[in-house]
Amino acid sequence: MATISENTARAFTDLVQLNHTSVKGYQEAAEGVQSVELKSQLSQFSQQRAQFVSELEQQANQLGISATHDTTIEGVATEAAAAVHRGWINLKSAITGQNDSAILGECETGDEAALKAYETALQAQDLTPAAKTIIEQQRSQILSAKNWVTQHKH
């Protein structure tokens, strides 16, 4: 088995962290919006991100990386993961106002930051083909979710 660099291990940990944050963020968004259609779709996005965590942790384990959702100094300090966290924290403020458009705006911001983290992870030189495929598929699904949110924001 190839040696995995610290950057790759950190990328996996960060992706697991940001998806845990996204699970909570989308669930809070689903609880905060008024529209039944939005509640349903945002709940599905939350479940999707939970699935991403499972896939990433499984792949990380196969690579010998411990990418559990325990908070790590590196994971929290990473700019992209921190940006995602800030985006979802801002969501709580938007929910207080019960404005569906504002809530969706915060979801969009969270996904934009997540996409940056995925781009960074894909730059790791020592990703296995299987790991790269999973990260690319998840990135594509996050982009689709972000586009859906953008379309429904108005």
N, C-alpha and C positions, 0 to 999 in steps of 0.2 A: 504494500500500500504506500502510495506517495505521501511525503510529509506535507502537511497542510500548514500554510503560513499563518502567522498571527493575524494578518490582515483578513484572511479568509475566515478564520475562526471568529474574529470580531464582526465581520459582515453578517455571518449567520446569526450570531447573538443579537446584533442590532435588528435584523429582520424579524426575529422571533419577538423581540421587545416591542417593536413598532406595531406588529400585528396584534399583540396582546392589547396594546393601547387602542388600536383601531376597533377591536372587538367591543371594548367598553364604550368607546366613542360612538360607534354606530348604534349600539343598544340604547345609549342615552338619547341619541338623536331620534331614534324610533319612538321612544317614550315621550319626547318633547314635541314632535310635530302633531298637527291637528288632522291632516289628511290621512284617510285610511290607506290609500294607495302608497303614500310615502312611508307610513308605519311599516307596511308589509315589506316594501323593497329595502328599507334601511335595516330591518331585522334580518333579511336575507344576506345583506352585505356583512352584517355582524357575524352570522354563521359561516359565511365564506371565509372571513379572516380567521375564525377559529380553526377551520380546516387548513388554512395556510400554515398556522402555527404547528399543527400536527405534522404536516408534510415536511416543514423545515426542520423540526426537531428530529424526525425520523431520518432525514437525509444527513443531518449533522452527526447523529449517532453513528451512521454508517461510515462517516469520515473520521470518527474518533473525536468529534468536537462536542463539548458539553454546552449546548445552546439552550439550556432551560430558561424559564422565565424569571429566574432569580435575578435581582438587580445586580448588575456589575458596574464598577466605576467606569470601565471603558464604554460599556453600552450606553449608560446615561450621559456620558460626556460626549459621545459622538454627535456631531452637529445635526445630521439628518434625523436621528432618533429623537434628539431633543426638540427639533422643530416639529416633528409629528406630535410629540407630547404637548407642546405649547398649543398647537392647533386644536387638539381635542380638549384641552383645558379651556380654551376660549369658547368652545362649544357650550360649556355650562352657562356662560354668560348669555349666549344667544338663546338658550332654552328658557332662561328666566323670562325673556320677553315674549315667549311663545310665538315667534315669528318664523314660519316655515322657511321662508327665503333665507333668513339669516342663519338658521340652523344648517340648511343645505350649503350655504357659503362656507361655513366652518368645516363641514364634511369635505368639501372640495379642497380647502386648504390642507387638511390632513392628508388627503390622497396625493396632492401635489408634492408634499414633503416625502411621502412614502415612495413615490416614483423616483425621486432623487436618490433615496437610499438604495433602491433596487438597481438603479444605474451604476451606483458606486460598487455594489456587490458584484455586478456583472463584469466589472473591470478587473476583478481578482484573477490573477494569472493561473492559479492552481486549482480552479474549479474542475471537478470531474464533469464529463458530459451530462451525466444524470442530474447533478446539482445545477448545472447551468440551465438545463431544460426546465427544471422545476421553477427556478427563479424567473426565467423568461416567461413561462406560462402565468405565473402569479402576477408579474409586472403587467402583462397584457390584460389580465382580468381587473387589476386595479385601475388601469387606464380606462377600460370599459365602464367601470363603476363611476369613475370621476366624470366621464363624458355624460353618463345618465344623470348624475347629480346636477351637472351644469345645465343640461337641457330642461330639467324640472325646477330649476332655481327661480324662475321668473314668475 
